Amino acid sequence: MPIITCDIREGRTREQKSKLAIGLTNAVVEATGVSIDHIFLVIREMPGFNFVDAGEHVPDYVPGPNGLDLAAAEQLRARANAKN
């Protein structure tokens, strides 16, 4: 039985989490051929501070248009600017 674990920052809507679960489950079905009836998925939500990317704590999720994560986009933009 495949078990999928997905860690995300708090703040996504139920609809977004449902789409994520469906997409991940379907990907495992396609990749492995295992029936969806035998796939178990867990979504764990935590504050952004619990995630560290390239030595920096990740900001809390800030929803933008079309599900864009405004806080993460800004952090990546600042990192790119710091390299230049």
C-alpha positions in Angstrom: 0.0 0.0 0.0 1.6 3.3 -1.1 1.5 6.0 1.6 1.9 9.5 0.5 3.0 12.2 2.9 2.8 15.9 2.0 4.1 18.7 4.2 2.7 22.1 3.4 2.5 25.5 5.1 -0.7 26.4 6.8 -3.1 28.6 4.9 -4.4 26.6 1.9 -8.1 26.3 1.4 -9.9 23.0 1.7 -10.4 23.1 -2.1 -6.6 23.6 -2.7 -5.8 20.7 -0.4 -8.4 18.5 -2.1 -6.9 19.3 -5.5 -3.5 18.5 -4.2 -4.6 15.2 -2.8 -6.3 14.2 -6.0 -3.3 15.2 -8.1 -0.8 13.3 -5.9 -3.0 10.2 -5.7 -3.6 10.2 -9.4 0.2 10.5 -10.0 0.9 7.5 -7.9 -1.8 5.5 -9.6 -0.3 6.4 -13.0 3.3 5.7 -12.0 2.7 2.5 -10.1 -0.5 1.0 -11.4 -1.8 0.5 -7.9 -5.5 0.9 -7.4 -6.6 4.2 -5.8 -8.3 2.0 -3.2 -4.9 1.0 -1.8 -3.4 4.5 -1.6 -3.3 6.4 1.7 -2.4 10.1 1.8 -1.6 12.4 4.7 -1.3 16.2 4.4 0.5 17.8 7.3 0.2 21.6 7.8 2.7 23.7 9.7 3.6 27.3 10.0 6.2 28.6 7.5 8.8 29.0 10.3 9.0 25.2 10.6 10.4 25.0 7.0 14.0 26.1 6.2 15.1 26.6 2.7 18.7 27.4 1.8 19.3 28.3 5.5 16.4 30.7 5.7 13.1 30.1 7.5 10.3 30.1 5.0 7.6 32.8 5.5 4.0 31.9 6.2 1.9 31.2 3.2 0.3 34.4 1.7 -2.4 33.5 -0.9 -2.3 35.5 -4.1 -4.1 35.2 -7.4 -4.5 31.7 -8.9 -3.0 30.1 -5.7 0.3 32.0 -6.1 2.3 32.1 -2.9 3.1 35.8 -2.5 5.4 35.3 0.5 7.5 32.6 -1.1 7.7 34.4 -4.4 9.0 37.5 -2.6 11.6 35.4 -0.7 12.8 33.8 -3.9 13.0 37.2 -5.6 15.0 38.7 -2.7 17.4 35.7 -2.8 17.9 36.1 -6.6 18.6 39.8 -6.2 21.1 39.1 -3.4 23.1 36.9 -5.8 23.3 39.6 -8.5 
